Amino acid sequence: MSPAPRTATVVIDARLLERVVRALSAWVIVVGGMAALAGKVAVITGASRGIGRAISEAFADQGCKVVAVYRGSKDAAEELERTVAQRGGFLKIMQADVADEAQVKALFAHIEADPGLGQVDILVNNAGVIHDDLFVRLESK
């Protein structure tokens, strides 16, 4: 009999989220302020909720062209897109499962072919993919 699969529930404390956003803003100031990120293309995976959403908002607030990648939370992603637009930022949502290599390749091909986006300057891999097994048994798929 094999052991039952392990699951985990992650609860994001609002204070932790606020600290992440403040740290990101401080990092932007250190590397050159808003001008350093203005117009850069930032791809954020797992962007529709939690820390990914906060990171997406922070980059958009700094003038980045943000591509917010979500897997299944379309309503949350659309709400994020509206929020950023209301604040005068640029954010485009795109659906992809980052655990699927073909979808990732198609995602980046689509981004790079988009005349409003082009080359990706920043990538934040925030999406969580859980494969519960020994590392040596894991495959790239």
Disulfide bonds with the S-S distance in Angstrom:
none
